[in-house]
Amino acid sequence: MNISETLLAATKRLQASSSSARIDTEILLCHVLDCNSAHLAAWPEKKLSPGQAQQFDQLISRRETGTPVAYLTGKREFWSLELEVTPATLIPRPETETLIEFVLEQFKQQKKCHVVDLGTGSGAIALAIAREHPDWEITATDISQDALTVAQKNAAKHQINNVEFKISHWFNALKGESFDIIISNPPYVAEGDPHLLNGDVRFEPAISLISGKQGMDDVEIITAEAGRYLKNNGWLILEHGYDQKKQVQDCFEASDFKTIVQKTDLPGQSRMTAGCRTSTEYTTKTS
Ligand SMILES: C[S@@+](CC[C@H](N)C(=O)[O-])C[C@H]1O[C@@H](n2cnc3c(N)ncnc32)[C@H](O)[C@@H]1O
């Protein structure tokens, strides 16, 4: 079959299982042919080799059973960085770019900055910030060694040298350190949330997604402990669920964050809470 016929037949096959059948098909065919979508449009009559046809057929079969496109191609773009992703990492989401935009705007005057990205996964947040600020000192942590290995590969691939990687259960490996920015997209889905039964999340690591009965366990731990690891006027910046705005604000207030900023993502969903603390406030509270 040629490119045009292959696209048509595969789109039909995926229609029952994917709401983005045509796009999925194009991405997977580009992956097999190692080309971009302009090539598909320019050469509709070009025939696939038997090997290419077989590889493509196998990918479409796996997509039919729900495997995310990013796991099939092994990559996903985030902040214009093509990142390797594997089933050990969350697939980076566009809404997480809201956190990057906030950091770039809020700290645009800052020449030096010590940042930690907690639960870095593929390295998306740490590497995007590092790419924008090569002079900043960035630490990226995760509890999963497999995820950290992927993040390290992504740093090497993009020749990003200002990120240090550490295995850590939240702040455990950071004792005695202090940061200007603590940033995280922690797990925040409630156990038993029906969304876990549909789409890509079925294939992503549970440890990336699920955080106790209300989805708030990890947000609570991080907001409670962050003060110990923030410099004076340091910021904690967290991604959270679209429906967790009030609960996350309460956690920040309970941990003495006085200046609290909340942001929505591009579709207008509440997604990010950031708070600033001074060490005086922390000292007062703990003395
Ligand atoms: C929602 S994913 C975010 C991944 C990446 N930062 C992103 O935005 O694409 C949460 C990440 O936190 C990590 N994680 C879960 N529990 C953790 C813990 N107790 N300590 C450190 N990292 C943890 C997971 O392995 C996962 O990589």
The ligand as a MOL file (V3000), in Angstrom:
LIG
                    3D

  0  0  0     0  0            999 V3000
M  V30 BEGIN CTAB
M  V30 COUNTS 27 29 0 0 0
M  V30 BEGIN ATOM
M  V30 1 C 2.9640 13.6540 37.8460 0
M  V30 2 S 4.5720 12.9200 37.6160 0 CHG=1
M  V30 3 C 5.4740 14.3610 37.0470 0
M  V30 4 C 6.6210 14.0440 36.1420 0
M  V30 5 C 7.2710 15.2800 35.4970 0
M  V30 6 N 7.6920 16.2230 36.5020 0
M  V30 7 C 6.2890 15.9410 34.5490 0
M  V30 8 O 5.7430 16.9920 34.8910 0
M  V30 9 O 6.0950 15.4140 33.4320 0 CHG=-1
M  V30 10 C 5.0870 12.7470 39.3100 0
M  V30 11 C 6.5120 12.2410 39.4760 0
M  V30 12 O 6.7600 12.1760 40.8930 0
M  V30 13 C 7.4790 10.9900 41.1690 0
M  V30 14 N 7.2120 10.6290 42.5670 0
M  V30 15 C 6.1360 10.0020 43.0970 0
M  V30 16 N 6.2490 9.8650 44.4270 0
M  V30 17 C 7.4230 10.4310 44.7620 0
M  V30 18 C 8.1100 10.6190 45.9980 0
M  V30 19 N 7.5950 10.1780 47.1580 0
M  V30 20 N 9.2880 11.2570 45.9890 0
M  V30 21 C 9.8230 11.6990 44.8110 0
M  V30 22 N 9.2280 11.5600 43.6090 0
M  V30 23 C 8.0350 10.9290 43.5800 0
M  V30 24 C 7.0070 9.9700 40.1640 0
M  V30 25 O 7.9450 8.9320 39.9960 0
M  V30 26 C 6.8040 10.8610 38.9330 0
M  V30 27 O 7.9550 10.8890 38.1380 0
M  V30 END ATOM
M  V30 BEGIN BOND
M  V30 1 1 1 2
M  V30 2 1 2 3
M  V30 3 1 2 10
M  V30 4 1 3 4
M  V30 5 1 4 5
M  V30 6 1 5 6
M  V30 7 1 5 7
M  V30 8 2 7 8
M  V30 9 1 7 9
M  V30 10 1 10 11
M  V30 11 1 11 12
M  V30 12 1 11 26
M  V30 13 1 12 13
M  V30 14 1 13 14
M  V30 15 1 13 24
M  V30 16 1 14 15
M  V30 17 1 14 23
M  V30 18 2 15 16
M  V30 19 1 16 17
M  V30 20 1 17 18
M  V30 21 2 17 23
M  V30 22 1 18 19
M  V30 23 2 18 20
M  V30 24 1 20 21
M  V30 25 2 21 22
M  V30 26 1 22 23
M  V30 27 1 24 25
M  V30 28 1 24 26
M  V30 29 1 26 27
M  V30 END BOND
M  V30 END CTAB
M  END
